[in-house]
Amino acid sequence: MKKEVLRAALGLGMGLALAELALRARHRRSARAEPDPGLRPSAREFGEALQPWRFRAVALGDSNTYGFGLAEEATYPALLEARLRAQGVQARVWNAGINGQTVLQGLARLERDVFQRQPDAVLVAFGLNDCNLQRWPTDEERERTAFPSGWQWFLEKCHLARTAYVRARRALRGPWREQEPAPALPLPEPRVHPLRFRQALARLVREVRRRTGARVYLMTMNPVRLGGAGDRQARTYRLYNALIRVAAWEAGAALVDLERALGCFPLSSFLEADGVHLTEEGHRLVAEAIWQTWQEEGLFGPRP
């Protein structure tokens, strides 16, 4: 009797373990196979990742990495790539910026947009959306997903339990509920909580190092024209830039301080009329700041 129970328990355990491994492989394949439609077309292709580039870099960020309203060749990733090639370096710098994204959304696409490319350097530019005083329930859900606690931690780690939970929730709630728009919360709070923002940056640096060994560069937000956003948004902006600096120091990542590098120029010289997005000149200044950081590290030779 005891042997039969033991065999049954062993068989059940092996079955659950195999199911867990299969689901993990399936989820990883899914993460790799579905490029985000918000990426620029050149960043959705992976054939170039197989070429023997001497230097590979990925710029992971929001609209000021994507180049909102600009042609791709005017963005700082493209400018860096052109400069490297002009010096004879066979390099590829992928633009993995997506408009409106936070660092939590960047974390969620590391597998597809960063790890698969096996970069030597990763430029990380988040914060403008994270510190925006427009809290949404979807952002709170992302925080719980990225930093689960208690039983949520178990769901995050166990793919089998997570799949069962999601299917049960959908069956109970009905598919129509998931199509309802999520209203903004009544109190204007940052989209990503300051603690979660700092934790997410640290986690991003750790994950990139663990999976690729790449050098990570955390970039502060560029100066912005806040307009009618008020003093509270200005204080939040300064706080999140300070958090980026702290995260870089704690994680041992390189810092590209765009707030200081661009702060000596008139805002009108590098910002669009909306006071947030970079012009072509703004992207040129960002590329210059990154290039100077690379030179200080001895990554490439001095400027010709």
C-alpha positions in Angstrom: 0.0 0.0 0.0 2.8 2.4 1.0 4.7 1.6 -2.2 1.6 2.3 -4.4 1.1 5.7 -2.6 4.8 6.5 -3.1 4.7 5.6 -6.8 1.5 7.7 -7.3 3.1 10.7 -5.5 6.3 10.3 -7.5 4.4 10.1 -10.7 2.3 13.1 -9.9 5.4 15.1 -8.9 7.2 14.1 -12.1 4.1 15.1 -14.2 3.9 18.5 -12.5 7.6 19.1 -13.0 7.4 18.2 -16.7 4.3 20.4 -17.1 6.1 23.3 -15.4 9.2 22.9 -17.6 7.0 22.8 -20.7 5.1 26.0 -19.7 8.3 27.8 -19.0 9.7 26.9 -22.4 6.4 27.9 -24.0 6.3 31.3 -22.2 9.9 32.0 -23.2 9.3 31.2 -26.8 6.2 33.4 -26.8 8.3 36.3 -25.3 10.8 35.9 -28.1 8.5 35.4 -31.0 6.2 38.4 -30.6 7.9 41.7 -31.3 6.0 44.7 -29.9 4.3 46.7 -32.6 5.4 49.9 -30.9 9.0 49.2 -31.8 10.5 50.7 -35.0 10.4 48.2 -37.8 14.2 47.8 -37.8 14.1 46.7 -34.2 11.5 44.0 -34.9 13.9 42.0 -37.1 16.4 39.6 -35.5 18.4 38.5 -38.6 21.0 41.2 -38.0 21.6 39.9 -34.5 23.3 36.8 -36.1 25.9 38.9 -37.9 29.4 39.0 -36.4 29.3 42.7 -35.2 32.4 43.8 -33.3 30.2 46.0 -31.0 26.6 45.5 -30.2 24.4 47.9 -28.2 20.7 48.2 -27.4 19.1 51.5 -26.4 16.1 50.6 -24.2 13.8 53.4 -23.4 10.7 55.5 -24.0 9.7 58.1 -26.7 12.9 60.0 -26.3 14.8 56.9 -27.3 12.3 56.0 -30.0 12.5 59.5 -31.4 9.0 60.7 -31.3 8.1 62.6 -34.5 11.6 62.0 -36.0 13.0 59.7 -38.7 15.0 56.9 -37.2 18.3 58.1 -38.7 18.0 61.3 -36.6 17.7 59.4 -33.2 20.7 59.0 -30.9 21.0 55.2 -31.3 21.3 55.7 -35.1 23.8 58.6 -34.6 26.0 56.5 -32.3 26.0 53.7 -34.8 26.9 56.0 -37.7 29.7 57.5 -35.6 31.1 54.1 -34.7 31.1 52.9 -38.3 32.7 56.1 -39.5 35.6 55.2 -37.2 35.8 51.7 -38.8 34.0 49.8 -36.0 31.6 47.2 -37.3 28.8 48.1 -34.9 25.0 47.8 -34.5 23.0 50.0 -32.1 19.4 48.8 -31.9 16.7 51.4 -31.1 14.4 49.6 -28.6 12.5 52.6 -27.5 8.7 52.5 -27.3 6.5 55.6 -26.9 4.9 56.0 -23.5 6.6 53.2 -21.7 7.9 52.9 -18.1 10.8 50.9 -16.7 8.4 48.2 -15.7 7.4 47.7 -19.3 11.0 47.7 -20.3 11.7 44.9 -17.8 8.9 42.9 -19.3 10.6 42.9 -22.7 14.2 42.3 -21.8 14.1 38.7 -23.2 12.9 39.7 -26.6 14.5 43.1 -27.2 17.8 42.8 -25.3 18.9 39.3 -24.4 18.4 37.9 -27.9 20.8 40.4 -29.3 23.6 39.6 -26.9 24.8 43.2 -26.6 28.1 44.5 -25.3 26.4 47.7 -24.0 22.8 48.5 -22.9 21.6 52.1 -22.7 18.6 52.5 -20.3 16.5 55.7 -20.6 13.3 55.6 -18.5 11.7 58.1 -16.1 9.6 60.6 -17.9 6.5 58.3 -18.0 7.4 56.8 -14.6 7.3 60.1 -12.8 4.3 61.4 -14.7 1.6 62.3 -12.2 -1.1 60.2 -13.8 -1.5 57.0 -11.8 -3.4 54.1 -13.5 -4.6 50.8 -12.2 -2.7 49.1 -15.0 0.5 50.5 -13.6 -0.3 49.2 -10.2 -0.9 45.8 -11.7 2.5 46.0 -13.4 4.1 46.8 -10.0 2.5 43.7 -8.4 3.6 41.6 -11.3 7.2 42.8 -11.3 7.6 42.7 -7.5 5.2 40.1 -6.2 4.9 39.2 -2.5 3.4 36.3 -0.6 1.3 34.1 -2.8 1.9 36.4 -5.7 5.6 35.5 -5.5 4.6 31.9 -5.9 2.5 32.7 -8.9 5.3 34.6 -10.5 7.8 31.7 -10.0 5.5 28.8 -10.8 4.4 29.0 -14.4 1.9 26.1 -13.9 0.2 27.8 -11.0 0.2 31.2 -12.8 -1.5 29.6 -15.9 -4.1 27.9 -13.8 -4.8 31.1 -11.9 -5.2 33.3 -15.0 -7.5 30.8 -16.7 -9.6 30.5 -13.6 -9.9 34.3 -13.2 -10.9 34.7 -16.8 -13.6 32.0 -16.5 -15.0 33.7 -13.4 -14.9 37.3 -14.5 -15.8 36.7 -18.2 -13.8 38.1 -21.1 -15.9 41.3 -21.3 -14.5 42.6 -18.1 -11.0 42.7 -19.5 -12.0 45.0 -22.3 -13.3 47.7 -19.9 -11.1 50.8 -19.9 -9.3 51.4 -16.6 -10.0 54.9 -15.2 -7.3 56.9 -13.6 -7.1 56.8 -9.9 -8.5 59.9 -8.1 -5.2 61.1 -6.6 -2.5 62.2 -9.0 0.5 60.0 -8.1 3.5 59.0 -10.2 2.7 56.2 -12.7 5.5 54.1 -11.1 6.0 54.4 -7.3 9.5 55.8 -6.4 10.5 52.6 -4.6 9.4 50.4 -7.4 11.2 52.6 -9.9 14.5 52.3 -8.0 14.0 48.6 -7.5 13.2 48.1 -11.2 16.3 49.8 -12.4 18.4 47.7 -10.0 16.7 44.5 -11.2 17.2 45.5 -14.8 20.9 46.0 -14.3 21.2 42.6 -12.6 19.2 40.7 -15.2 21.2 42.2 -18.1 24.5 41.4 -16.5 23.4 37.9 -15.6 22.1 37.0 -19.1 24.5 38.9 -21.3 27.4 40.3 -19.3 26.9 43.7 -21.0 27.9 47.0 -19.6 24.8 48.9 -18.5 24.4 52.7 -18.8 21.6 54.4 -16.8 20.6 57.7 -18.3 18.9 60.5 -16.3 16.0 62.3 -17.9 16.7 65.2 -20.2 15.6 68.6 -18.9 12.0 69.4 -19.7 9.6 72.4 -19.8 6.9 71.5 -17.3 4.6 74.4 -18.2 1.4 74.2 -16.2 2.2 70.9 -14.5 3.1 72.8 -11.3 5.7 72.5 -8.6 4.7 69.0 -7.6 5.6 67.6 -11.0 8.9 69.5 -11.0 9.8 68.0 -7.6 8.8 64.5 -8.8 11.0 64.9 -11.9 14.0 65.9 -9.7 13.3 63.0 -7.3 13.3 60.4 -10.1 16.5 61.8 -11.6 18.1 61.5 -8.2 16.8 57.9 -8.0 18.4 57.1 -11.3 21.8 58.4 -10.0 21.4 56.4 -6.8 20.5 53.2 -8.7 23.5 53.6 -10.9 25.8 54.0 -8.0 24.3 51.1 -6.0 24.3 48.7 -9.0 27.7 49.7 -10.3 26.2 50.8 -13.6 27.6 53.7 -15.6 25.8 57.0 -15.4 25.0 59.2 -18.4 23.7 62.4 -16.7 21.6 64.0 -19.4 20.1 66.5 -17.0 23.5 68.0 -16.4 24.9 67.5 -19.9 21.9 69.3 -21.6 21.2 71.6 -18.7 23.7 74.2 -20.0 21.8 74.7 -23.2 18.5 76.7 -23.7 15.5 74.4 -23.6 14.3 75.7 -26.9 17.5 74.5 -28.6 16.8 70.8 -28.0 13.1 70.4 -27.1 10.0 70.2 -29.2 7.2 72.7 -28.6 5.6 70.2 -26.2 8.5 70.8 -23.8 9.2 67.0 -23.4 10.4 65.4 -26.6 13.8 65.9 -28.1 14.4 67.6 -31.4 17.1 66.4 -33.9 19.5 68.7 -32.1 18.5 67.1 -28.7 19.3 63.6 -30.0 22.6 64.9 -31.3 23.4 66.2 -27.8 22.4 62.9 -26.2 24.6 60.9 -28.6 27.5 63.3 -27.8 27.0 62.8 -24.0 27.0 59.0 -24.4 30.0 59.1 -26.7 32.0 61.2 -24.1 31.1 58.6 -21.5 32.4 55.8 -23.7 35.6 57.7 -24.3 36.1 58.3 -20.6 35.9 54.6 -20.1 38.4 54.0 -22.9 35.8 52.0 -24.8 36.8 53.7 -28.1 39.6 55.9 -29.2 39.6 59.7 -28.8 37.7 61.9 -31.2 39.4 62.5 -34.5 
